[in-house]
Amino acid sequence: MKSESKKQSKKRIIKGRVVNSNVDKTIKVEIETYKTHPLYHKRYKFTQSYQVHDPKNQFKKGDLVEFEEGRPFSKTKRFKVIYPRKKK
């Protein structure tokens, strides 16, 4: 008797705001976090941006988006949009 176990993916899910959506099937998303300086212990804002694959071209500038890691889509795109599910 073999034990069948499904592997759950440990992909990162990130939330951010769309900054640019001019390119076809690609959006640029920025994440704002706060870091603490190691010596002065002052908090400062740290912004990181990601190129995200959006095959439906659904999201526009200013929208909040959830996205996850995936296979490489291009030289700079490594993330894919998670579309919200429709309520029944």
Phi and psi restraints in degrees (range 20) as a CNS / XPLOR table:
assign (resid 1 and name C) (resid 2 and name N)
       (resid 2 and name CA) (resid 2 and name C) 1.0 -90.6 20.0 2
assign (resid 2 and name N) (resid 2 and name CA)
       (resid 2 and name C) (resid 3 and name N) 1.0 142.5 20.0 2
assign (resid 2 and name C) (resid 3 and name N)
       (resid 3 and name CA) (resid 3 and name C) 1.0 -92.5 20.0 2
assign (resid 3 and name N) (resid 3 and name CA)
       (resid 3 and name C) (resid 4 and name N) 1.0 120.5 20.0 2
assign (resid 3 and name C) (resid 4 and name N)
       (resid 4 and name CA) (resid 4 and name C) 1.0 -97.8 20.0 2
assign (resid 4 and name N) (resid 4 and name CA)
       (resid 4 and name C) (resid 5 and name N) 1.0 121.1 20.0 2
assign (resid 4 and name C) (resid 5 and name N)
       (resid 5 and name CA) (resid 5 and name C) 1.0 -127.7 20.0 2
assign (resid 5 and name N) (resid 5 and name CA)
       (resid 5 and name C) (resid 6 and name N) 1.0 133.3 20.0 2
assign (resid 5 and name C) (resid 6 and name N)
       (resid 6 and name CA) (resid 6 and name C) 1.0 -87.5 20.0 2
assign (resid 6 and name N) (resid 6 and name CA)
       (resid 6 and name C) (resid 7 and name N) 1.0 134.1 20.0 2
assign (resid 6 and name C) (resid 7 and name N)
       (resid 7 and name CA) (resid 7 and name C) 1.0 -81.8 20.0 2
assign (resid 7 and name N) (resid 7 and name CA)
       (resid 7 and name C) (resid 8 and name N) 1.0 127.5 20.0 2
assign (resid 7 and name C) (resid 8 and name N)
       (resid 8 and name CA) (resid 8 and name C) 1.0 -91.0 20.0 2
assign (resid 8 and name N) (resid 8 and name CA)
       (resid 8 and name C) (resid 9 and name N) 1.0 135.8 20.0 2
assign (resid 8 and name C) (resid 9 and name N)
       (resid 9 and name CA) (resid 9 and name C) 1.0 -75.7 20.0 2
assign (resid 9 and name N) (resid 9 and name CA)
       (resid 9 and name C) (resid 10 and name N) 1.0 143.1 20.0 2
assign (resid 9 and name C) (resid 10 and name N)
       (resid 10 and name CA) (resid 10 and name C) 1.0 -109.3 20.0 2
assign (resid 10 and name N) (resid 10 and name CA)
       (resid 10 and name C) (resid 11 and name N) 1.0 52.0 20.0 2
assign (resid 10 and name C) (resid 11 and name N)
       (resid 11 and name CA) (resid 11 and name C) 1.0 -79.6 20.0 2
assign (resid 11 and name N) (resid 11 and name CA)
       (resid 11 and name C) (resid 12 and name N) 1.0 141.5 20.0 2
assign (resid 11 and name C) (resid 12 and name N)
       (resid 12 and name CA) (resid 12 and name C) 1.0 -71.5 20.0 2
assign (resid 12 and name N) (resid 12 and name CA)
       (resid 12 and name C) (resid 13 and name N) 1.0 136.3 20.0 2
assign (resid 12 and name C) (resid 13 and name N)
       (resid 13 and name CA) (resid 13 and name C) 1.0 -112.6 20.0 2
assign (resid 13 and name N) (resid 13 and name CA)
       (resid 13 and name C) (resid 14 and name N) 1.0 124.9 20.0 2
assign (resid 13 and name C) (resid 14 and name N)
       (resid 14 and name CA) (resid 14 and name C) 1.0 -123.9 20.0 2
assign (resid 14 and name N) (resid 14 and name CA)
       (resid 14 and name C) (resid 15 and name N) 1.0 145.6 20.0 2
assign (resid 14 and name C) (resid 15 and name N)
       (resid 15 and name CA) (resid 15 and name C) 1.0 -114.8 20.0 2
assign (resid 15 and name N) (resid 15 and name CA)
       (resid 15 and name C) (resid 16 and name N) 1.0 141.0 20.0 2
assign (resid 15 and name C) (resid 16 and name N)
       (resid 16 and name CA) (resid 16 and name C) 1.0 -162.4 20.0 2
assign (resid 16 and name N) (resid 16 and name CA)
       (resid 16 and name C) (resid 17 and name N) 1.0 -177.5 20.0 2
assign (resid 16 and name C) (resid 17 and name N)
       (resid 17 and name CA) (resid 17 and name C) 1.0 -113.8 20.0 2
assign (resid 17 and name N) (resid 17 and name CA)
       (resid 17 and name C) (resid 18 and name N) 1.0 135.9 20.0 2
assign (resid 17 and name C) (resid 18 and name N)
       (resid 18 and name CA) (resid 18 and name C) 1.0 -71.5 20.0 2
assign (resid 18 and name N) (resid 18 and name CA)
       (resid 18 and name C) (resid 19 and name N) 1.0 129.8 20.0 2
assign (resid 18 and name C) (resid 19 and name N)
       (resid 19 and name CA) (resid 19 and name C) 1.0 -104.7 20.0 2
assign (resid 19 and name N) (resid 19 and name CA)
       (resid 19 and name C) (resid 20 and name N) 1.0 -34.9 20.0 2
assign (resid 19 and name C) (resid 20 and name N)
       (resid 20 and name CA) (resid 20 and name C) 1.0 -146.4 20.0 2
assign (resid 20 and name N) (resid 20 and name CA)
       (resid 20 and name C) (resid 21 and name N) 1.0 137.6 20.0 2
assign (resid 20 and name C) (resid 21 and name N)
       (resid 21 and name CA) (resid 21 and name C) 1.0 -138.3 20.0 2
assign (resid 21 and name N) (resid 21 and name CA)
       (resid 21 and name C) (resid 22 and name N) 1.0 31.9 20.0 2
assign (resid 21 and name C) (resid 22 and name N)
       (resid 22 and name CA) (resid 22 and name C) 1.0 -77.4 20.0 2
assign (resid 22 and name N) (resid 22 and name CA)
       (resid 22 and name C) (resid 23 and name N) 1.0 -27.6 20.0 2
assign (resid 22 and name C) (resid 23 and name N)
       (resid 23 and name CA) (resid 23 and name C) 1.0 -84.1 20.0 2
assign (resid 23 and name N) (resid 23 and name CA)
       (resid 23 and name C) (resid 24 and name N) 1.0 143.5 20.0 2
assign (resid 23 and name C) (resid 24 and name N)
       (resid 24 and name CA) (resid 24 and name C) 1.0 -66.3 20.0 2
assign (resid 24 and name N) (resid 24 and name CA)
       (resid 24 and name C) (resid 25 and name N) 1.0 127.0 20.0 2
assign (resid 24 and name C) (resid 25 and name N)
       (resid 25 and name CA) (resid 25 and name C) 1.0 63.1 20.0 2
assign (resid 25 and name N) (resid 25 and name CA)
       (resid 25 and name C) (resid 26 and name N) 1.0 21.1 20.0 2
assign (resid 25 and name C) (resid 26 and name N)
       (resid 26 and name CA) (resid 26 and name C) 1.0 -139.5 20.0 2
assign (resid 26 and name N) (resid 26 and name CA)
       (resid 26 and name C) (resid 27 and name N) 1.0 136.4 20.0 2
assign (resid 26 and name C) (resid 27 and name N)
       (resid 27 and name CA) (resid 27 and name C) 1.0 -127.1 20.0 2
assign (resid 27 and name N) (resid 27 and name CA)
       (resid 27 and name C) (resid 28 and name N) 1.0 152.1 20.0 2
assign (resid 27 and name C) (resid 28 and name N)
       (resid 28 and name CA) (resid 28 and name C) 1.0 -105.9 20.0 2
assign (resid 28 and name N) (resid 28 and name CA)
       (resid 28 and name C) (resid 29 and name N) 1.0 123.6 20.0 2
assign (resid 28 and name C) (resid 29 and name N)
       (resid 29 and name CA) (resid 29 and name C) 1.0 -117.8 20.0 2
assign (resid 29 and name N) (resid 29 and name CA)
       (resid 29 and name C) (resid 30 and name N) 1.0 135.4 20.0 2
assign (resid 29 and name C) (resid 30 and name N)
       (resid 30 and name CA) (resid 30 and name C) 1.0 -111.2 20.0 2
assign (resid 30 and name N) (resid 30 and name CA)
       (resid 30 and name C) (resid 31 and name N) 1.0 140.6 20.0 2
assign (resid 30 and name C) (resid 31 and name N)
       (resid 31 and name CA) (resid 31 and name C) 1.0 -115.0 20.0 2
assign (resid 31 and name N) (resid 31 and name CA)
       (resid 31 and name C) (resid 32 and name N) 1.0 130.2 20.0 2
assign (resid 31 and name C) (resid 32 and name N)
       (resid 32 and name CA) (resid 32 and name C) 1.0 -109.0 20.0 2
assign (resid 32 and name N) (resid 32 and name CA)
       (resid 32 and name C) (resid 33 and name N) 1.0 124.6 20.0 2
assign (resid 32 and name C) (resid 33 and name N)
       (resid 33 and name CA) (resid 33 and name C) 1.0 -131.3 20.0 2
assign (resid 33 and name N) (resid 33 and name CA)
       (resid 33 and name C) (resid 34 and name N) 1.0 169.0 20.0 2
assign (resid 33 and name C) (resid 34 and name N)
       (resid 34 and name CA) (resid 34 and name C) 1.0 -116.0 20.0 2
assign (resid 34 and name N) (resid 34 and name CA)
       (resid 34 and name C) (resid 35 and name N) 1.0 138.1 20.0 2
assign (resid 34 and name C) (resid 35 and name N)
       (resid 35 and name CA) (resid 35 and name C) 1.0 -120.2 20.0 2
assign (resid 35 and name N) (resid 35 and name CA)
       (resid 35 and name C) (resid 36 and name N) 1.0 158.9 20.0 2
assign (resid 35 and name C) (resid 36 and name N)
       (resid 36 and name CA) (resid 36 and name C) 1.0 -112.1 20.0 2
assign (resid 36 and name N) (resid 36 and name CA)
       (resid 36 and name C) (resid 37 and name N) 1.0 131.7 20.0 2
assign (resid 36 and name C) (resid 37 and name N)
       (resid 37 and name CA) (resid 37 and name C) 1.0 -68.0 20.0 2
assign (resid 37 and name N) (resid 37 and name CA)
       (resid 37 and name C) (resid 38 and name N) 1.0 132.8 20.0 2
assign (resid 37 and name C) (resid 38 and name N)
       (resid 38 and name CA) (resid 38 and name C) 1.0 -65.7 20.0 2
assign (resid 38 and name N) (resid 38 and name CA)
       (resid 38 and name C) (resid 39 and name N) 1.0 -31.1 20.0 2
assign (resid 38 and name C) (resid 39 and name N)
       (resid 39 and name CA) (resid 39 and name C) 1.0 -94.8 20.0 2
assign (resid 39 and name N) (resid 39 and name CA)
       (resid 39 and name C) (resid 40 and name N) 1.0 -46.5 20.0 2
assign (resid 39 and name C) (resid 40 and name N)
       (resid 40 and name CA) (resid 40 and name C) 1.0 -93.2 20.0 2
assign (resid 40 and name N) (resid 40 and name CA)
       (resid 40 and name C) (resid 41 and name N) 1.0 -8.8 20.0 2
assign (resid 40 and name C) (resid 41 and name N)
       (resid 41 and name CA) (resid 41 and name C) 1.0 56.5 20.0 2
assign (resid 41 and name N) (resid 41 and name CA)
       (resid 41 and name C) (resid 42 and name N) 1.0 30.2 20.0 2
assign (resid 41 and name C) (resid 42 and name N)
       (resid 42 and name CA) (resid 42 and name C) 1.0 -99.2 20.0 2
assign (resid 42 and name N) (resid 42 and name CA)
       (resid 42 and name C) (resid 43 and name N) 1.0 138.2 20.0 2
assign (resid 42 and name C) (resid 43 and name N)
       (resid 43 and name CA) (resid 43 and name C) 1.0 -83.9 20.0 2
assign (resid 43 and name N) (resid 43 and name CA)
       (resid 43 and name C) (resid 44 and name N) 1.0 140.8 20.0 2
assign (resid 43 and name C) (resid 44 and name N)
       (resid 44 and name CA) (resid 44 and name C) 1.0 -138.6 20.0 2
assign (resid 44 and name N) (resid 44 and name CA)
       (resid 44 and name C) (resid 45 and name N) 1.0 154.5 20.0 2
assign (resid 44 and name C) (resid 45 and name N)
       (resid 45 and name CA) (resid 45 and name C) 1.0 -80.7 20.0 2
assign (resid 45 and name N) (resid 45 and name CA)
       (resid 45 and name C) (resid 46 and name N) 1.0 135.1 20.0 2
assign (resid 45 and name C) (resid 46 and name N)
       (resid 46 and name CA) (resid 46 and name C) 1.0 -122.8 20.0 2
assign (resid 46 and name N) (resid 46 and name CA)
       (resid 46 and name C) (resid 47 and name N) 1.0 123.3 20.0 2
assign (resid 46 and name C) (resid 47 and name N)
       (resid 47 and name CA) (resid 47 and name C) 1.0 -112.4 20.0 2
assign (resid 47 and name N) (resid 47 and name CA)
       (resid 47 and name C) (resid 48 and name N) 1.0 132.3 20.0 2
assign (resid 47 and name C) (resid 48 and name N)
       (resid 48 and name CA) (resid 48 and name C) 1.0 -128.5 20.0 2
assign (resid 48 and name N) (resid 48 and name CA)
       (resid 48 and name C) (resid 49 and name N) 1.0 139.2 20.0 2
assign (resid 48 and name C) (resid 49 and name N)
       (resid 49 and name CA) (resid 49 and name C) 1.0 -118.8 20.0 2
assign (resid 49 and name N) (resid 49 and name CA)
       (resid 49 and name C) (resid 50 and name N) 1.0 148.5 20.0 2
assign (resid 49 and name C) (resid 50 and name N)
       (resid 50 and name CA) (resid 50 and name C) 1.0 -130.7 20.0 2
assign (resid 50 and name N) (resid 50 and name CA)
       (resid 50 and name C) (resid 51 and name N) 1.0 144.7 20.0 2
assign (resid 50 and name C) (resid 51 and name N)
       (resid 51 and name CA) (resid 51 and name C) 1.0 -90.6 20.0 2
assign (resid 51 and name N) (resid 51 and name CA)
       (resid 51 and name C) (resid 52 and name N) 1.0 125.2 20.0 2
assign (resid 51 and name C) (resid 52 and name N)
       (resid 52 and name CA) (resid 52 and name C) 1.0 -123.2 20.0 2
assign (resid 52 and name N) (resid 52 and name CA)
       (resid 52 and name C) (resid 53 and name N) 1.0 137.3 20.0 2
assign (resid 52 and name C) (resid 53 and name N)
       (resid 53 and name CA) (resid 53 and name C) 1.0 -78.6 20.0 2
assign (resid 53 and name N) (resid 53 and name CA)
       (resid 53 and name C) (resid 54 and name N) 1.0 123.1 20.0 2
assign (resid 53 and name C) (resid 54 and name N)
       (resid 54 and name CA) (resid 54 and name C) 1.0 -127.4 20.0 2
assign (resid 54 and name N) (resid 54 and name CA)
       (resid 54 and name C) (resid 55 and name N) 1.0 84.6 20.0 2
assign (resid 54 and name C) (resid 55 and name N)
       (resid 55 and name CA) (resid 55 and name C) 1.0 -63.8 20.0 2
assign (resid 55 and name N) (resid 55 and name CA)
       (resid 55 and name C) (resid 56 and name N) 1.0 -25.6 20.0 2
assign (resid 55 and name C) (resid 56 and name N)
       (resid 56 and name CA) (resid 56 and name C) 1.0 -91.8 20.0 2
assign (resid 56 and name N) (resid 56 and name CA)
       (resid 56 and name C) (resid 57 and name N) 1.0 -4.8 20.0 2
assign (resid 56 and name C) (resid 57 and name N)
       (resid 57 and name CA) (resid 57 and name C) 1.0 52.2 20.0 2
assign (resid 57 and name N) (resid 57 and name CA)
       (resid 57 and name C) (resid 58 and name N) 1.0 43.3 20.0 2
assign (resid 57 and name C) (resid 58 and name N)
       (resid 58 and name CA) (resid 58 and name C) 1.0 -85.7 20.0 2
assign (resid 58 and name N) (resid 58 and name CA)
       (resid 58 and name C) (resid 59 and name N) 1.0 -34.2 20.0 2
assign (resid 58 and name C) (resid 59 and name N)
       (resid 59 and name CA) (resid 59 and name C) 1.0 -93.5 20.0 2
assign (resid 59 and name N) (resid 59 and name CA)
       (resid 59 and name C) (resid 60 and name N) 1.0 142.5 20.0 2
assign (resid 59 and name C) (resid 60 and name N)
       (resid 60 and name CA) (resid 60 and name C) 1.0 -119.5 20.0 2
assign (resid 60 and name N) (resid 60 and name CA)
       (resid 60 and name C) (resid 61 and name N) 1.0 174.5 20.0 2
assign (resid 60 and name C) (resid 61 and name N)
       (resid 61 and name CA) (resid 61 and name C) 1.0 -58.9 20.0 2
assign (resid 61 and name N) (resid 61 and name CA)
       (resid 61 and name C) (resid 62 and name N) 1.0 131.0 20.0 2
assign (resid 61 and name C) (resid 62 and name N)
       (resid 62 and name CA) (resid 62 and name C) 1.0 97.6 20.0 2
assign (resid 62 and name N) (resid 62 and name CA)
       (resid 62 and name C) (resid 63 and name N) 1.0 -11.2 20.0 2
assign (resid 62 and name C) (resid 63 and name N)
       (resid 63 and name CA) (resid 63 and name C) 1.0 -76.1 20.0 2
assign (resid 63 and name N) (resid 63 and name CA)
       (resid 63 and name C) (resid 64 and name N) 1.0 148.2 20.0 2
assign (resid 63 and name C) (resid 64 and name N)
       (resid 64 and name CA) (resid 64 and name C) 1.0 -86.9 20.0 2
assign (resid 64 and name N) (resid 64 and name CA)
       (resid 64 and name C) (resid 65 and name N) 1.0 136.0 20.0 2
assign (resid 64 and name C) (resid 65 and name N)
       (resid 65 and name CA) (resid 65 and name C) 1.0 -134.4 20.0 2
assign (resid 65 and name N) (resid 65 and name CA)
       (resid 65 and name C) (resid 66 and name N) 1.0 144.2 20.0 2
assign (resid 65 and name C) (resid 66 and name N)
       (resid 66 and name CA) (resid 66 and name C) 1.0 -109.7 20.0 2
assign (resid 66 and name N) (resid 66 and name CA)
       (resid 66 and name C) (resid 67 and name N) 1.0 134.2 20.0 2
assign (resid 66 and name C) (resid 67 and name N)
       (resid 67 and name CA) (resid 67 and name C) 1.0 -143.2 20.0 2
assign (resid 67 and name N) (resid 67 and name CA)
       (resid 67 and name C) (resid 68 and name N) 1.0 161.0 20.0 2
assign (resid 67 and name C) (resid 68 and name N)
       (resid 68 and name CA) (resid 68 and name C) 1.0 -133.1 20.0 2
assign (resid 68 and name N) (resid 68 and name CA)
       (resid 68 and name C) (resid 69 and name N) 1.0 161.9 20.0 2
assign (resid 68 and name C) (resid 69 and name N)
       (resid 69 and name CA) (resid 69 and name C) 1.0 -66.0 20.0 2
assign (resid 69 and name N) (resid 69 and name CA)
       (resid 69 and name C) (resid 70 and name N) 1.0 151.2 20.0 2
assign (resid 69 and name C) (resid 70 and name N)
       (resid 70 and name CA) (resid 70 and name C) 1.0 -159.2 20.0 2
assign (resid 70 and name N) (resid 70 and name CA)
       (resid 70 and name C) (resid 71 and name N) 1.0 -166.3 20.0 2
assign (resid 70 and name C) (resid 71 and name N)
       (resid 71 and name CA) (resid 71 and name C) 1.0 -70.0 20.0 2
assign (resid 71 and name N) (resid 71 and name CA)
       (resid 71 and name C) (resid 72 and name N) 1.0 159.8 20.0 2
assign (resid 71 and name C) (resid 72 and name N)
       (resid 72 and name CA) (resid 72 and name C) 1.0 -67.0 20.0 2
assign (resid 72 and name N) (resid 72 and name CA)
       (resid 72 and name C) (resid 73 and name N) 1.0 125.1 20.0 2
assign (resid 72 and name C) (resid 73 and name N)
       (resid 73 and name CA) (resid 73 and name C) 1.0 -93.2 20.0 2
assign (resid 73 and name N) (resid 73 and name CA)
       (resid 73 and name C) (resid 74 and name N) 1.0 -28.9 20.0 2
assign (resid 73 and name C) (resid 74 and name N)
       (resid 74 and name CA) (resid 74 and name C) 1.0 -158.7 20.0 2
assign (resid 74 and name N) (resid 74 and name CA)
       (resid 74 and name C) (resid 75 and name N) 1.0 -165.6 20.0 2
assign (resid 74 and name C) (resid 75 and name N)
       (resid 75 and name CA) (resid 75 and name C) 1.0 -62.6 20.0 2
assign (resid 75 and name N) (resid 75 and name CA)
       (resid 75 and name C) (resid 76 and name N) 1.0 -37.0 20.0 2
assign (resid 75 and name C) (resid 76 and name N)
       (resid 76 and name CA) (resid 76 and name C) 1.0 -111.6 20.0 2
assign (resid 76 and name N) (resid 76 and name CA)
       (resid 76 and name C) (resid 77 and name N) 1.0 -15.9 20.0 2
assign (resid 76 and name C) (resid 77 and name N)
       (resid 77 and name CA) (resid 77 and name C) 1.0 -92.5 20.0 2
assign (resid 77 and name N) (resid 77 and name CA)
       (resid 77 and name C) (resid 78 and name N) 1.0 121.6 20.0 2
assign (resid 77 and name C) (resid 78 and name N)
       (resid 78 and name CA) (resid 78 and name C) 1.0 -129.5 20.0 2
assign (resid 78 and name N) (resid 78 and name CA)
       (resid 78 and name C) (resid 79 and name N) 1.0 5.5 20.0 2
assign (resid 78 and name C) (resid 79 and name N)
       (resid 79 and name CA) (resid 79 and name C) 1.0 -126.3 20.0 2
assign (resid 79 and name N) (resid 79 and name CA)
       (resid 79 and name C) (resid 80 and name N) 1.0 153.9 20.0 2
assign (resid 79 and name C) (resid 80 and name N)
       (resid 80 and name CA) (resid 80 and name C) 1.0 -130.2 20.0 2
assign (resid 80 and name N) (resid 80 and name CA)
       (resid 80 and name C) (resid 81 and name N) 1.0 140.5 20.0 2
assign (resid 80 and name C) (resid 81 and name N)
       (resid 81 and name CA) (resid 81 and name C) 1.0 -69.2 20.0 2
assign (resid 81 and name N) (resid 81 and name CA)
       (resid 81 and name C) (resid 82 and name N) 1.0 141.9 20.0 2
assign (resid 81 and name C) (resid 82 and name N)
       (resid 82 and name CA) (resid 82 and name C) 1.0 -101.5 20.0 2
assign (resid 82 and name N) (resid 82 and name CA)
       (resid 82 and name C) (resid 83 and name N) 1.0 114.0 20.0 2
assign (resid 82 and name C) (resid 83 and name N)
       (resid 83 and name CA) (resid 83 and name C) 1.0 -78.7 20.0 2
assign (resid 83 and name N) (resid 83 and name CA)
       (resid 83 and name C) (resid 84 and name N) 1.0 138.9 20.0 2
assign (resid 83 and name C) (resid 84 and name N)
       (resid 84 and name CA) (resid 84 and name C) 1.0 -66.5 20.0 2
assign (resid 84 and name N) (resid 84 and name CA)
       (resid 84 and name C) (resid 85 and name N) 1.0 141.5 20.0 2
assign (resid 84 and name C) (resid 85 and name N)
       (resid 85 and name CA) (resid 85 and name C) 1.0 -79.8 20.0 2
assign (resid 85 and name N) (resid 85 and name CA)
       (resid 85 and name C) (resid 86 and name N) 1.0 145.9 20.0 2
assign (resid 85 and name C) (resid 86 and name N)
       (resid 86 and name CA) (resid 86 and name C) 1.0 -77.0 20.0 2
assign (resid 86 and name N) (resid 86 and name CA)
       (resid 86 and name C) (resid 87 and name N) 1.0 139.8 20.0 2
assign (resid 86 and name C) (resid 87 and name N)
       (resid 87 and name CA) (resid 87 and name C) 1.0 -80.2 20.0 2
assign (resid 87 and name N) (resid 87 and name CA)
       (resid 87 and name C) (resid 88 and name N) 1.0 140.0 20.0 2
